[in-house]
Amino acid sequence: MSSMRRFAGLVAIIGGLLILWGFVSSNPFEDQRVNTVRLVLFWSGGAAIVLGFRGRHVMLQSRIGRIATLAVVFFALWNVLWVLLSLSTDSPFGGSFGLAGFVAGFLGWLAASIYGVALVANHTSFKGFTPLEAGVTRLASIVLVFAGLVATFGMDRLGLTRSEPYGETFVALGALGVGAVALSWLLMGIALIVGAQRRTE
């Protein structure tokens, strides 16, 4: 089980770093294949994290925990599938296909927020962690509660990014939310890896 948690943490760290890469360079967006790998690893990282925490049996004790875990995994898989299928279409954001992608993304961000709520609300979520690991994970969970919701602000189909005079503000907030979700998964991935490594020593 420790090896699975380390793997889950590693996927989340890589996915988080690849998303954060977009904040310091435009390179990920210039090659569709590179951007596809980046997005697939990001969504997979979120699913890996919740499955890693599920492996610690901390999220099975509450209904919201079970629902949040299933939601993150389901919508992560939906987003991964949409991203992969978008490689075969010239206009991925239009029509019913684009709508399916919007729904997957919107619900995926909300699922991340709900998962953050479930972690914060469950007092056993941080059991077995050192005080530092628990503190980092708790902070990441709190950030996740707000970050997932804020990430939706930048979705074009909601129309917030085209509103006047606050369109650019919503664009910036949406990007900040996406980055904060990525950072949260990354920090939680580090906590999983460190915790798993400690238990095998």
C-alpha positions in Angstrom: 0.0 0.0 0.0 2.9 2.4 0.7 4.2 2.0 -2.8 0.8 2.9 -4.2 0.7 6.0 -2.0 4.1 7.0 -3.2 3.0 6.5 -6.8 -0.2 8.5 -6.2 1.8 11.3 -4.7 4.3 11.3 -7.5 1.6 11.6 -10.2 0.0 14.5 -8.3 3.4 16.3 -7.9 4.2 15.9 -11.6 0.7 17.0 -12.6 0.7 20.0 -10.3 4.2 21.1 -11.5 3.1 20.8 -15.2 0.1 23.0 -14.5 2.2 25.5 -12.6 4.7 25.5 -15.5 2.1 27.4 -17.5 2.4 30.3 -15.1 6.0 30.9 -16.0 6.1 29.9 -19.6 3.7 29.8 -22.6 5.5 26.7 -24.0 2.9 24.2 -22.8 0.2 25.8 -24.9 2.2 26.0 -28.1 2.2 22.2 -28.7 -1.2 20.5 -28.4 0.4 17.1 -27.6 2.5 18.6 -24.8 -0.5 20.4 -23.4 -2.5 17.2 -23.6 0.1 15.3 -21.6 0.1 18.2 -19.1 -3.7 18.2 -18.6 -3.9 14.4 -18.5 -1.3 14.2 -15.7 -3.0 17.1 -13.8 -6.5 15.5 -13.8 -4.9 12.0 -13.1 -3.0 13.6 -10.2 -6.2 14.7 -8.5 -7.7 11.2 -8.8 -4.4 9.7 -7.6 -4.4 11.9 -4.5 -8.0 11.0 -3.4 -7.4 7.4 -4.0 -4.2 7.6 -2.0 -6.1 9.2 0.9 -8.8 6.6 0.5 -6.1 4.0 1.0 -5.4 5.5 4.4 -9.1 4.8 5.2 -9.6 8.4 6.4 -12.3 9.3 3.8 -14.5 6.2 4.2 -16.0 7.3 7.6 -18.3 10.0 6.3 -20.8 10.2 3.5 -19.4 13.4 2.1 -16.0 11.8 2.1 -17.2 8.9 0.0 -19.2 11.2 -2.4 -16.2 13.6 -2.7 -13.8 10.8 -3.5 -16.0 9.3 -6.1 -16.7 12.7 -7.7 -13.1 13.7 -8.0 -12.2 10.3 -9.6 -15.2 10.3 -11.9 -14.8 13.8 -13.2 -11.0 13.4 -13.5 -11.6 10.4 -15.8 -14.2 12.3 -17.7 -11.8 15.2 -18.2 -8.9 12.9 -19.2 -11.2 11.2 -21.8 -12.4 14.6 -23.2 -8.8 15.9 -23.5 -7.7 12.7 -25.3 -10.7 12.8 -27.7 -10.1 16.5 -28.4 -6.9 15.6 -30.2 -9.1 14.2 -33.1 -11.2 17.4 -33.6 -10.3 20.8 -35.0 -12.8 22.7 -32.9 -12.8 21.0 -29.4 -14.6 23.9 -27.6 -17.6 24.2 -29.9 -20.9 22.4 -30.2 -22.0 19.5 -28.0 -18.4 18.2 -27.6 -17.3 21.6 -26.2 -20.3 21.6 -23.9 -19.3 18.1 -22.6 -15.8 19.4 -21.9 -17.2 22.5 -20.1 -19.5 20.3 -17.9 -16.6 18.0 -17.1 -14.3 20.8 -16.2 -16.9 22.8 -14.2 -17.9 19.8 -12.1 -14.3 18.7 -11.8 -13.4 22.0 -10.2 -16.4 21.8 -7.9 -15.5 18.2 -6.9 -12.1 19.4 -5.8 -13.7 22.0 -3.6 -16.1 19.4 -2.1 -13.1 17.1 -1.4 -11.4 19.9 0.4 -14.5 20.4 2.6 -14.6 16.7 3.3 -10.9 16.6 4.4 -11.3 19.7 6.6 -14.5 18.3 8.2 -13.2 14.9 8.9 -11.0 15.0 12.0 -9.3 11.7 11.2 -8.1 13.0 7.8 -4.6 13.8 9.1 -4.2 10.8 11.4 -0.8 9.2 11.1 0.9 12.3 9.8 3.6 14.2 11.6 2.5 17.7 12.8 4.3 19.3 9.8 2.7 16.9 7.3 -0.7 17.4 8.9 -0.3 21.1 8.9 0.7 21.2 5.2 -2.1 18.9 4.2 -4.7 20.8 6.3 -3.6 24.1 4.6 -3.8 22.5 1.2 -7.3 21.2 2.0 -8.5 24.7 3.0 -7.0 26.2 -0.1 -8.7 23.5 -2.2 -12.1 24.4 -0.8 -11.9 27.9 -2.3 -9.5 27.2 -5.2 -11.8 24.8 -7.0 -14.7 27.2 -6.9 -12.6 30.2 -8.0 -11.1 28.1 -10.9 -14.6 28.1 -12.5 -14.6 31.9 -12.8 -12.3 31.6 -15.8 -14.5 29.3 -17.8 -15.7 31.1 -21.0 -19.1 29.5 -21.2 -20.1 31.1 -17.8 -19.6 34.5 -19.5 -17.8 36.1 -16.5 -14.6 36.6 -18.5 -16.5 38.7 -21.1 -18.3 40.9 -18.5 -17.5 44.6 -18.4 -15.6 46.0 -16.7 -14.6 42.9 -14.6 -13.8 40.4 -17.4 -10.0 40.6 -16.9 -10.4 40.2 -13.2 -12.4 37.0 -13.6 -9.7 35.7 -16.0 -7.0 36.4 -13.4 -9.1 34.8 -10.6 -9.8 31.7 -12.7 -6.1 31.2 -13.4 -5.3 31.8 -9.8 -7.8 29.1 -8.8 -6.4 26.6 -11.3 -2.9 27.2 -10.0 -4.1 26.9 -6.4 -5.7 23.6 -7.1 -2.5 22.3 -8.7 -0.5 23.5 -5.8 -2.8 21.8 -3.3 -2.6 18.5 -5.1 1.2 18.9 -5.3 1.5 19.6 -1.5 -0.8 16.7 -0.6 1.3 14.4 -2.9 4.4 15.4 -1.1 2.7 14.5 2.2 1.6 11.1 0.9 5.1 10.3 -0.3 6.8 11.4 2.9 4.3 9.6 5.1 4.6 6.4 3.0 8.4 6.5 3.1 8.4 7.0 6.9 6.2 4.0 7.5 8.5 1.8 5.4 11.7 2.8 7.3 
